[in-house]
Amino acid sequence: MKLNSPPVPVFIIALALAVIGFLHGLTTALAFIPIPAVWIVLVAFVLLAASCVSKAD
């Protein structure tokens, strides 16, 4: 399987989701987010992995 580098916008979105997930898990500042932190980080990882596996134009 050939892996591709993710596009910059997808990478930035995944990075932002991961940072939000980590901050949500470590602090109480983001307590208004009803989703558990582990799911936010998991979505960021799946988004990044899917963009690496998919064929980029």
PDB file with SEQRES, HELIX, SHEET and CRYST1 records, atoms N, CA, C and O in Angstrom:
SEQRES   1 A   57  MET LYS LEU ASN SER PRO PRO VAL PRO VAL PHE ILE ILE          
SEQRES   2 A   57  ALA LEU ALA LEU ALA VAL ILE GLY PHE LEU HIS GLY LEU          
SEQRES   3 A   57  THR THR ALA LEU ALA PHE ILE PRO ILE PRO ALA VAL TRP          
SEQRES   4 A   57  ILE VAL LEU VAL ALA PHE VAL LEU LEU ALA ALA SER CYS          
SEQRES   5 A   57  VAL SER LYS ALA ASP                                          
HELIX    1 AA1 VAL A    8  LEU A   26  1                                  19    
HELIX    2 AA2 ALA A   37  VAL A   53  1                                  17    
CRYST1    1.000    1.000    1.000  90.00  90.00  90.00 P 1           1          
ATOM      1  N   MET A   1       0.849  -1.166   0.000  1.00  0.00           N  
ATOM      2  CA  MET A   1       0.000   0.000   0.000  1.00  0.00           C  
ATOM      3  C   MET A   1       0.901   1.237   0.000  1.00  0.00           C  
ATOM      4  O   MET A   1       1.827   1.358   0.803  1.00  0.00           O  
ATOM      5  N   LYS A   2       0.605   2.134  -0.911  1.00  0.00           N  
ATOM      6  CA  LYS A   2       1.377   3.365  -1.012  1.00  0.00           C  
ATOM      7  C   LYS A   2       0.683   4.457  -0.205  1.00  0.00           C  
ATOM      8  O   LYS A   2      -0.506   4.718  -0.387  1.00  0.00           O  
ATOM      9  N   LEU A   3       1.432   5.085   0.682  1.00  0.00           N  
ATOM     10  CA  LEU A   3       0.884   6.169   1.490  1.00  0.00           C  
ATOM     11  C   LEU A   3       1.250   7.510   0.877  1.00  0.00           C  
ATOM     12  O   LEU A   3       2.329   7.669   0.306  1.00  0.00           O  
ATOM     13  N   ASN A   4       0.358   8.462   0.998  1.00  0.00           N  
ATOM     14  CA  ASN A   4       0.568   9.809   0.484  1.00  0.00           C  
ATOM     15  C   ASN A   4       0.606  10.783   1.647  1.00  0.00           C  
ATOM     16  O   ASN A   4       0.082  10.505   2.726  1.00  0.00           O  
ATOM     17  N   SER A   5       1.223  11.910   1.418  1.00  0.00           N  
ATOM     18  CA  SER A   5       1.192  12.940   2.454  1.00  0.00           C  
ATOM     19  C   SER A   5      -0.173  13.619   2.435  1.00  0.00           C  
ATOM     20  O   SER A   5      -0.753  13.826   1.368  1.00  0.00           O  
ATOM     21  N   PRO A   6      -0.684  13.964   3.607  1.00  0.00           N  
ATOM     22  CA  PRO A   6      -2.008  14.591   3.651  1.00  0.00           C  
ATOM     23  C   PRO A   6      -1.944  16.032   3.150  1.00  0.00           C  
ATOM     24  O   PRO A   6      -0.910  16.685   3.294  1.00  0.00           O  
ATOM     25  N   PRO A   7      -3.014  16.531   2.572  1.00  0.00           N  
ATOM     26  CA  PRO A   7      -3.050  17.947   2.177  1.00  0.00           C  
ATOM     27  C   PRO A   7      -2.941  18.845   3.410  1.00  0.00           C  
ATOM     28  O   PRO A   7      -3.335  18.457   4.510  1.00  0.00           O  
ATOM     29  N   VAL A   8      -2.415  20.017   3.217  1.00  0.00           N  
ATOM     30  CA  VAL A   8      -2.187  20.940   4.335  1.00  0.00           C  
ATOM     31  C   VAL A   8      -3.478  21.288   5.082  1.00  0.00           C  
ATOM     32  O   VAL A   8      -3.461  21.287   6.312  1.00  0.00           O  
ATOM     33  N   PRO A   9      -4.597  21.585   4.409  1.00  0.00           N  
ATOM     34  CA  PRO A   9      -5.817  21.901   5.178  1.00  0.00           C  
ATOM     35  C   PRO A   9      -6.297  20.737   6.054  1.00  0.00           C  
ATOM     36  O   PRO A   9      -6.758  20.948   7.176  1.00  0.00           O  
ATOM     37  N   VAL A  10      -6.186  19.517   5.539  1.00  0.00           N  
ATOM     38  CA  VAL A  10      -6.601  18.353   6.329  1.00  0.00           C  
ATOM     39  C   VAL A  10      -5.676  18.178   7.520  1.00  0.00           C  
ATOM     40  O   VAL A  10      -6.133  17.861   8.618  1.00  0.00           O  
ATOM     41  N   PHE A  11      -4.386  18.379   7.316  1.00  0.00           N  
ATOM     42  CA  PHE A  11      -3.429  18.269   8.413  1.00  0.00           C  
ATOM     43  C   PHE A  11      -3.716  19.309   9.494  1.00  0.00           C  
ATOM     44  O   PHE A  11      -3.666  18.997  10.684  1.00  0.00           O  
ATOM     45  N   ILE A  12      -4.015  20.531   9.091  1.00  0.00           N  
ATOM     46  CA  ILE A  12      -4.292  21.596  10.063  1.00  0.00           C  
ATOM     47  C   ILE A  12      -5.583  21.303  10.834  1.00  0.00           C  
ATOM     48  O   ILE A  12      -5.646  21.538  12.041  1.00  0.00           O  
ATOM     49  N   ILE A  13      -6.606  20.795  10.151  1.00  0.00           N  
ATOM     50  CA  ILE A  13      -7.859  20.450  10.831  1.00  0.00           C  
ATOM     51  C   ILE A  13      -7.632  19.310  11.824  1.00  0.00           C  
ATOM     52  O   ILE A  13      -8.122  19.361  12.952  1.00  0.00           O  
ATOM     53  N   ALA A  14      -6.891  18.285  11.407  1.00  0.00           N  
ATOM     54  CA  ALA A  14      -6.608  17.162  12.306  1.00  0.00           C  
ATOM     55  C   ALA A  14      -5.763  17.614  13.491  1.00  0.00           C  
ATOM     56  O   ALA A  14      -5.979  17.162  14.616  1.00  0.00           O  
ATOM     57  N   LEU A  15      -4.811  18.493  13.249  1.00  0.00           N  
ATOM     58  CA  LEU A  15      -3.983  19.008  14.336  1.00  0.00           C  
ATOM     59  C   LEU A  15      -4.813  19.828  15.318  1.00  0.00           C  
ATOM     60  O   LEU A  15      -4.645  19.708  16.532  1.00  0.00           O  
ATOM     61  N   ALA A  16      -5.702  20.655  14.794  1.00  0.00           N  
ATOM     62  CA  ALA A  16      -6.563  21.460  15.669  1.00  0.00           C  
ATOM     63  C   ALA A  16      -7.483  20.569  16.500  1.00  0.00           C  
ATOM     64  O   ALA A  16      -7.673  20.817  17.691  1.00  0.00           O  
ATOM     65  N   LEU A  17      -8.054  19.537  15.886  1.00  0.00           N  
ATOM     66  CA  LEU A  17      -8.907  18.609  16.633  1.00  0.00           C  
ATOM     67  C   LEU A  17      -8.121  17.877  17.713  1.00  0.00           C  
ATOM     68  O   LEU A  17      -8.617  17.684  18.823  1.00  0.00           O  
ATOM     69  N   ALA A  18      -6.897  17.468  17.392  1.00  0.00           N  
ATOM     70  CA  ALA A  18      -6.076  16.775  18.385  1.00  0.00           C  
ATOM     71  C   ALA A  18      -5.736  17.691  19.558  1.00  0.00           C  
ATOM     72  O   ALA A  18      -5.794  17.266  20.712  1.00  0.00           O  
ATOM     73  N   VAL A  19      -5.387  18.928  19.275  1.00  0.00           N  
ATOM     74  CA  VAL A  19      -5.067  19.880  20.351  1.00  0.00           C  
ATOM     75  C   VAL A  19      -6.298  20.144  21.214  1.00  0.00           C  
ATOM     76  O   VAL A  19      -6.199  20.192  22.440  1.00  0.00           O  
ATOM     77  N   ILE A  20      -7.456  20.315  20.580  1.00  0.00           N  
ATOM     78  CA  ILE A  20      -8.694  20.524  21.343  1.00  0.00           C  
ATOM     79  C   ILE A  20      -8.991  19.302  22.209  1.00  0.00           C  
ATOM     80  O   ILE A  20      -9.396  19.444  23.363  1.00  0.00           O  
ATOM     81  N   GLY A  21      -8.794  18.116  21.665  1.00  0.00           N  
ATOM     82  CA  GLY A  21      -9.026  16.895  22.436  1.00  0.00           C  
ATOM     83  C   GLY A  21      -8.091  16.766  23.620  1.00  0.00           C  
ATOM     84  O   GLY A  21      -8.522  16.400  24.714  1.00  0.00           O  
ATOM     85  N   PHE A  22      -6.811  17.062  23.417  1.00  0.00           N  
ATOM     86  CA  PHE A  22      -5.856  16.988  24.526  1.00  0.00           C  
ATOM     87  C   PHE A  22      -6.149  18.039  25.586  1.00  0.00           C  
ATOM     88  O   PHE A  22      -6.081  17.754  26.782  1.00  0.00           O  
ATOM     89  N   LEU A  23      -6.472  19.247  25.157  1.00  0.00           N  
ATOM     90  CA  LEU A  23      -6.812  20.287  26.133  1.00  0.00           C  
ATOM     91  C   LEU A  23      -8.087  19.940  26.892  1.00  0.00           C  
ATOM     92  O   LEU A  23      -8.201  20.205  28.089  1.00  0.00           O  
ATOM     93  N   HIS A  24      -9.034  19.354  26.192  1.00  0.00           N  
ATOM     94  CA  HIS A  24     -10.288  18.950  26.831  1.00  0.00           C  
ATOM     95  C   HIS A  24     -10.035  17.857  27.871  1.00  0.00           C  
ATOM     96  O   HIS A  24     -10.699  17.820  28.907  1.00  0.00           O  
ATOM     97  N   GLY A  25      -9.091  16.982  27.601  1.00  0.00           N  
ATOM     98  CA  GLY A  25      -8.776  15.908  28.536  1.00  0.00           C  
ATOM     99  C   GLY A  25      -7.940  16.359  29.716  1.00  0.00           C  
ATOM    100  O   GLY A  25      -8.047  15.790  30.802  1.00  0.00           O  
ATOM    101  N   LEU A  26      -7.109  17.370  29.523  1.00  0.00           N  
ATOM    102  CA  LEU A  26      -6.182  17.783  30.577  1.00  0.00           C  
ATOM    103  C   LEU A  26      -6.692  18.916  31.449  1.00  0.00           C  
ATOM    104  O   LEU A  26      -6.272  19.043  32.599  1.00  0.00           O  
ATOM    105  N   THR A  27      -7.580  19.734  30.929  1.00  0.00           N  
ATOM    106  CA  THR A  27      -8.053  20.887  31.692  1.00  0.00           C  
ATOM    107  C   THR A  27      -9.570  20.876  31.778  1.00  0.00           C  
ATOM    108  O   THR A  27     -10.239  20.094  31.103  1.00  0.00           O  
ATOM    109  N   THR A  28     -10.091  21.737  32.603  1.00  0.00           N  
ATOM    110  CA  THR A  28     -11.544  21.895  32.696  1.00  0.00           C  
ATOM    111  C   THR A  28     -12.008  23.134  31.937  1.00  0.00           C  
ATOM    112  O   THR A  28     -13.179  23.505  32.015  1.00  0.00           O  
ATOM    113  N   ALA A  29     -11.105  23.772  31.209  1.00  0.00           N  
ATOM    114  CA  ALA A  29     -11.460  24.993  30.481  1.00  0.00           C  
ATOM    115  C   ALA A  29     -12.429  24.704  29.334  1.00  0.00           C  
ATOM    116  O   ALA A  29     -13.207  25.573  28.940  1.00  0.00           O  
ATOM    117  N   LEU A  30     -12.379  23.493  28.806  1.00  0.00           N  
ATOM    118  CA  LEU A  30     -13.255  23.134  27.688  1.00  0.00           C  
ATOM    119  C   LEU A  30     -14.360  22.185  28.150  1.00  0.00           C  
ATOM    120  O   LEU A  30     -14.730  21.263  27.424  1.00  0.00           O  
ATOM    121  N   ALA A  31     -14.880  22.407  29.339  1.00  0.00           N  
ATOM    122  CA  ALA A  31     -15.903  21.519  29.900  1.00  0.00           C  
ATOM    123  C   ALA A  31     -17.237  21.645  29.179  1.00  0.00           C  
ATOM    124  O   ALA A  31     -18.106  20.791  29.349  1.00  0.00           O  
ATOM    125  N   PHE A  32     -17.416  22.683  28.385  1.00  0.00           N  
ATOM    126  CA  PHE A  32     -18.685  22.869  27.667  1.00  0.00           C  
ATOM    127  C   PHE A  32     -18.819  21.938  26.468  1.00  0.00           C  
ATOM    128  O   PHE A  32     -19.902  21.846  25.889  1.00  0.00           O  
ATOM    129  N   ILE A  33     -17.754  21.249  26.081  1.00  0.00           N  
ATOM    130  CA  ILE A  33     -17.815  20.302  24.966  1.00  0.00           C  
ATOM    131  C   ILE A  33     -18.373  18.982  25.503  1.00  0.00           C  
ATOM    132  O   ILE A  33     -17.761  18.373  26.380  1.00  0.00           O  
ATOM    133  N   PRO A  34     -19.525  18.528  24.993  1.00  0.00           N  
ATOM    134  CA  PRO A  34     -20.157  17.335  25.569  1.00  0.00           C  
ATOM    135  C   PRO A  34     -19.540  16.008  25.121  1.00  0.00           C  
ATOM    136  O   PRO A  34     -19.922  14.955  25.630  1.00  0.00           O  
ATOM    137  N   ILE A  35     -18.608  16.040  24.193  1.00  0.00           N  
ATOM    138  CA  ILE A  35     -18.002  14.818  23.666  1.00  0.00           C  
ATOM    139  C   ILE A  35     -16.760  14.491  24.496  1.00  0.00           C  
ATOM    140  O   ILE A  35     -15.970  15.390  24.782  1.00  0.00           O  
ATOM    141  N   PRO A  36     -16.567  13.225  24.890  1.00  0.00           N  
ATOM    142  CA  PRO A  36     -15.349  12.865  25.625  1.00  0.00           C  
ATOM    143  C   PRO A  36     -14.088  13.133  24.790  1.00  0.00           C  
ATOM    144  O   PRO A  36     -14.105  13.026  23.564  1.00  0.00           O  
ATOM    145  N   ALA A  37     -13.017  13.478  25.470  1.00  0.00           N  
ATOM    146  CA  ALA A  37     -11.775  13.873  24.799  1.00  0.00           C  
ATOM    147  C   ALA A  37     -11.210  12.765  23.922  1.00  0.00           C  
ATOM    148  O   ALA A  37     -10.651  13.037  22.860  1.00  0.00           O  
ATOM    149  N   VAL A  38     -11.350  11.531  24.355  1.00  0.00           N  
ATOM    150  CA  VAL A  38     -10.783  10.429  23.587  1.00  0.00           C  
ATOM    151  C   VAL A  38     -11.432  10.323  22.205  1.00  0.00           C  
ATOM    152  O   VAL A  38     -10.757   9.947  21.247  1.00  0.00           O  
ATOM    153  N   TRP A  39     -12.705  10.641  22.080  1.00  0.00           N  
ATOM    154  CA  TRP A  39     -13.375  10.581  20.786  1.00  0.00           C  
ATOM    155  C   TRP A  39     -12.915  11.703  19.868  1.00  0.00           C  
ATOM    156  O   TRP A  39     -12.817  11.512  18.656  1.00  0.00           O  
ATOM    157  N   ILE A  40     -12.636  12.857  20.429  1.00  0.00           N  
ATOM    158  CA  ILE A  40     -12.150  13.975  19.616  1.00  0.00           C  
ATOM    159  C   ILE A  40     -10.779  13.645  19.031  1.00  0.00           C  
ATOM    160  O   ILE A  40     -10.526  13.885  17.851  1.00  0.00           O  
ATOM    161  N   VAL A  41      -9.898  13.092  19.865  1.00  0.00           N  
ATOM    162  CA  VAL A  41      -8.560  12.721  19.396  1.00  0.00           C  
ATOM    163  C   VAL A  41      -8.652  11.566  18.400  1.00  0.00           C  
ATOM    164  O   VAL A  41      -7.897  11.529  17.429  1.00  0.00           O  
ATOM    165  N   LEU A  42      -9.562  10.632  18.626  1.00  0.00           N  
ATOM    166  CA  LEU A  42      -9.734   9.518  17.700  1.00  0.00           C  
ATOM    167  C   LEU A  42     -10.220   9.994  16.331  1.00  0.00           C  
ATOM    168  O   LEU A  42      -9.758   9.494  15.305  1.00  0.00           O  
ATOM    169  N   VAL A  43     -11.133  10.942  16.303  1.00  0.00           N  
ATOM    170  CA  VAL A  43     -11.607  11.507  15.032  1.00  0.00           C  
ATOM    171  C   VAL A  43     -10.458  12.201  14.303  1.00  0.00           C  
ATOM    172  O   VAL A  43     -10.340  12.086  13.084  1.00  0.00           O  
ATOM    173  N   ALA A  44      -9.615  12.916  15.038  1.00  0.00           N  
ATOM    174  CA  ALA A  44      -8.461  13.579  14.420  1.00  0.00           C  
ATOM    175  C   ALA A  44      -7.516  12.554  13.804  1.00  0.00           C  
ATOM    176  O   ALA A  44      -7.020  12.749  12.694  1.00  0.00           O  
ATOM    177  N   PHE A  45      -7.264  11.452  14.530  1.00  0.00           N  
ATOM    178  CA  PHE A  45      -6.369  10.421  14.010  1.00  0.00           C  
ATOM    179  C   PHE A  45      -6.955   9.738  12.778  1.00  0.00           C  
ATOM    180  O   PHE A  45      -6.246   9.513  11.798  1.00  0.00           O  
ATOM    181  N   VAL A  46      -8.242   9.408  12.821  1.00  0.00           N  
ATOM    182  CA  VAL A  46      -8.884   8.744  11.683  1.00  0.00           C  
ATOM    183  C   VAL A  46      -8.892   9.663  10.464  1.00  0.00           C  
ATOM    184  O   VAL A  46      -8.659   9.206   9.345  1.00  0.00           O  
ATOM    185  N   LEU A  47      -9.155  10.939  10.669  1.00  0.00           N  
ATOM    186  CA  LEU A  47      -9.131  11.899   9.564  1.00  0.00           C  
ATOM    187  C   LEU A  47      -7.744  11.966   8.929  1.00  0.00           C  
ATOM    188  O   LEU A  47      -7.617  11.964   7.705  1.00  0.00           O  
ATOM    189  N   LEU A  48      -6.717  12.025   9.757  1.00  0.00           N  
ATOM    190  CA  LEU A  48      -5.354  12.093   9.241  1.00  0.00           C  
ATOM    191  C   LEU A  48      -4.957  10.789   8.551  1.00  0.00           C  
ATOM    192  O   LEU A  48      -4.326  10.816   7.494  1.00  0.00           O  
ATOM    193  N   ALA A  49      -5.316   9.660   9.134  1.00  0.00           N  
ATOM    194  CA  ALA A  49      -4.990   8.370   8.527  1.00  0.00           C  
ATOM    195  C   ALA A  49      -5.722   8.179   7.204  1.00  0.00           C  
ATOM    196  O   ALA A  49      -5.141   7.677   6.242  1.00  0.00           O  
ATOM    197  N   ALA A  50      -6.988   8.575   7.147  1.00  0.00           N  
ATOM    198  CA  ALA A  50      -7.750   8.436   5.904  1.00  0.00           C  
ATOM    199  C   ALA A  50      -7.182   9.318   4.800  1.00  0.00           C  
ATOM    200  O   ALA A  50      -7.175   8.931   3.632  1.00  0.00           O  
ATOM    201  N   SER A  51      -6.708  10.496   5.168  1.00  0.00           N  
ATOM    202  CA  SER A  51      -6.136  11.370   4.140  1.00  0.00           C  
ATOM    203  C   SER A  51      -4.782  10.860   3.655  1.00  0.00           C  
ATOM    204  O   SER A  51      -4.386  11.148   2.526  1.00  0.00           O  
ATOM    205  N   CYS A  52      -4.071  10.112   4.485  1.00  0.00           N  
ATOM    206  CA  CYS A  52      -2.798   9.531   4.048  1.00  0.00           C  
ATOM    207  C   CYS A  52      -3.013   8.324   3.138  1.00  0.00           C  
ATOM    208  O   CYS A  52      -2.213   8.073   2.237  1.00  0.00           O  
ATOM    209  N   VAL A  53      -4.077   7.589   3.368  1.00  0.00           N  
ATOM    210  CA  VAL A  53      -4.345   6.393   2.577  1.00  0.00           C  
ATOM    211  C   VAL A  53      -5.008   6.737   1.246  1.00  0.00           C  
ATOM    212  O   VAL A  53      -4.774   6.064   0.242  1.00  0.00           O  
ATOM    213  N   SER A  54      -5.830   7.776   1.236  1.00  0.00           N  
ATOM    214  CA  SER A  54      -6.547   8.126   0.008  1.00  0.00           C  
ATOM    215  C   SER A  54      -5.594   8.716  -1.027  1.00  0.00           C  
ATOM    216  O   SER A  54      -4.533   9.250  -0.703  1.00  0.00           O  
ATOM    217  N   LYS A  55      -6.009   8.600  -2.265  1.00  0.00           N  
ATOM    218  CA  LYS A  55      -5.188   9.098  -3.364  1.00  0.00           C  
ATOM    219  C   LYS A  55      -5.351  10.605  -3.483  1.00  0.00           C  
ATOM    220  O   LYS A  55      -6.463  11.104  -3.655  1.00  0.00           O  
ATOM    221  N   ALA A  56      -4.255  11.318  -3.393  1.00  0.00           N  
ATOM    222  CA  ALA A  56      -4.281  12.779  -3.514  1.00  0.00           C  
ATOM    223  C   ALA A  56      -4.123  13.168  -4.983  1.00  0.00           C  
ATOM    224  O   ALA A  56      -3.434  12.493  -5.747  1.00  0.00           O  
ATOM    225  N   ASP A  57      -4.765  14.252  -5.356  1.00  0.00           N  
ATOM    226  CA  ASP A  57      -4.658  14.729  -6.743  1.00  0.00           C  
ATOM    227  C   ASP A  57      -3.460  15.613  -6.927  1.00  0.00           C  
ATOM    228  O   ASP A  57      -3.217  16.101  -8.031  1.00  0.00           O  
TER     229      ASP A  57                                                      
END                                                                             
